Amino acid sequence: MEGRVEREGSLRVRVAGPQETEELGFFLGQILPPGTFLFLSGELGSGKTLFTRGLSRGLESDELATSPSFALLHKYEGRLPLYHLDLYRLSRPEETAVLGLEEILDEEAVVAVEWGEVARHLFPGDYLEIRFAYGEKEDEREIVFLPHGEPYRLLLKELAEKCGF
């Protein structure tokens, strides 16, 4: 795994395969504070759910995170609750009302949303956007962390230090 801090506090990380993707999520999960909102974007199979599995481990959950594509929402208990949403199957903003995302955001939890473009109107002012892209090699991925707000710039600085970037 290799990474570098870029302009405006963003972080770009190249992982060699699934194990490093999950490990990066684990490192982030260990340092997440209550009220964290993560927006995960990227093509199908690019590592979003695998990364979230690492997050849940880093948050000390005993449950193995899986894709909530059909259930739309999974909750994992740990040091902090983790709400993992996959909105791939939703196409209109009004469909998000059934999820109770507004109530979830009021909790002292971590919220990770995949395919959240349809719910951008519900995002808090500060959040961390994480973009997943295929790398040059088959299992390689490039993961870019974009902080929206000062708390997330500081969080990325801490993550970079934790990972030795």
C-alpha positions, 0 to 999 in steps of 0.5 A: 500500500502506498499513498500521498497527501495531496492538495487541500488535504486529500489523500490518494492511496494505491492498494495492491489487492483486496487484503490491502483494501480491507486493511485500509478500511480497518485503519480508518475504522480505528480512528473514526469519531462518532457522527462520521459520514462517508460517501463511497463511490466507484464502479461495481466491484471496485472495493467499496463493500470490502473497504466497509468490511475493514471499517466494521473490523476497525470499529470492533464489530464481531459481524462481517460486513456484507453488501446491503444491495438488496436490503439497502441498509445493514447495521453493525454494532461495535465501538460505534454503530456502523450503518452501511447503506447501498443505494444502487437500486434507488433512482429518485431522491424521494425513494430515500425517505423510507431509509430513515437516513435523517434519523440515522444522521442524528445518532452518534454513529458512523454512516457509510453510503455507497451509490449515494448520489441519489441522496446528496440532498441528505448529506451533512455539511461535512463528510468524507468522500471516498472514490474507488477506481480500478488500477493498472493491474487486475487487483490494484485499486486507487482510492482517493479520499476527499475531505468536505470540511475541516474535521475530515481534513484532520481525520485524513492527516491522522490516517496518513500518519497511521499508515505511514504515508 
